[in-house]
Amino acid sequence: MNASAPRSRDARALAEAGFAALLKAVGPNRGRLLLIGGLVPEHLVHSDEPHQGTNDVDILLDIGLVYDRDGLDFAWLEQALETAGFVTSTPNTGWRWLKEISGFPIQVEFLVDVPDNLDQEIALPGAETLGAKNLRGPGPALRDVHDMVVAGERATVTGIGGYLSAKGASAYWRRADKDLYDFAWVLVADLRSGERRAAKAVQRVLDPLTERDRADALLAVCDLFSGPGAVGATTYARLSIAAGGVDASENLALDAVVAVGAFRAELAALLDDRRVGP
């Protein structure tokens, strides 16, 4: 997270501009950059409730297992970052890159989700400096990929199933306020839409047998919204008000409790069906 520019609507616009600059520089390789994180929610659902915005760009890369990486070459991405005017955030960090836009530093973070070197930076083949932070959780986003337009540029963005799978696991394991807020914001908007796509979309990308830790984490984070006074609900209410929400804090917390609870109940039933099988 970029501490120099707090999350806001204005910061979001600058982050989108930074991402667009990178997309232009990578050209035909743009489909290999999967957008996840705080720029995604408003591309997934419509809501009258303002989203807090974001101050950075999270990109998930697919590098496969360690013995499949010999043929990979990410020199194109490192060259594109330099062409677009990005520099590493610190001399010894290759997974965070910065670009100044309108006087504010915009941060791009490159992430992977692989079994080796958990919570470590992984050097990307073919690159001299560029790396990716290996985080536990976002992998299912790679199975839910859609073409969308971000800041006027065609981009590859994870869908609602991939987003909630990744964000929910991250919210449980990391417990960051912004993750709890983003997770609930999407679910509240999905429930209000009447479509209720969330649980079925997650079930399509998350295997409860081979990815039990992720499935369990996703259900467990829902329990952080068990009542209006639970940490997830109060965090959602507080950040919603900070984003410009006009409802009372108690009502916002209850919105999160209802939406997350409905999602949990439906998802648990769907995952149980998959575990049992036909």
C-alpha positions, 0 to 999 in steps of 0.5 A: 500500500502506498502510504504517500497517497491515501485511498480516495476517489482522486487517488483511484483516478491517478492509479487508473492513469498509471495502469493505463500508461503501463498497458500502452507500454506493454502493447500486445502483452497486456493480456498477461497482466491480470488486474486485481485489488482496489481498482476492480470492485467498481468494474464488477458491480454497480452501486449507489454507495460510493467506493472508497477508491484506491491508491495503488495497482495490484497485478497478478502474474501467472508464472506456474510451478517452479519447474515450468519457469525455464521458458518464461521471459519477463524482460518485456514487462521490465522494459515496459515499466521503464518506458512508461516512466516507472522506477522501483520503489526502493533499490532492493524491491523489485515487485513494487514500482512507482510513477509520479502522476500529477505530483502524486506517486502511484504504486504498481505491485506485481503478485504471484500465488505459487507453492514455493517461497511463500511470502517472499519476492520471486525473481522473474525470469529474463528480468534484471530487477523486476520481481513478484511478491508471492502471496497466499490466496489470489491464485483463483483470480487467474481462473476468472478472467475478463476483458474490460476497459480501464481508463480508456485502455483494454485490460484483463480484469478478474471477475467477481468470483476470482475477486472475492476468492482472492480478496476474501482469503487475503482479508482473513489471512492479512486482516487489513481494513481495506480488504475487509471493506472491499470484500463487503462492498462488493457483496453488499452491491451484489445483494442489492442488485438482486442478481446474487452472482457472488456465491455461484461465481466463487464456486466455479473458480474455487475447488474445496477439495484441492484448495481447502485452505482457501475455501476455509479462509473464505468462509472464515472471513465471513464470520468476521461479519457475524453481527453489527459489532463484529470487526468486519461489519464495523470496519465496513461501516467506518470506511463507508462513511469515510468514502462519503456514505450517508447512512448511519453507521449502524445501518451500514454495519447491518448491510454488511452483516446481511450481505456477507451472511447470505453469501456465506450460507449460499457458498457453504451449501455449494461447496458442500455439494462439491465435496460430496459429489454426485 
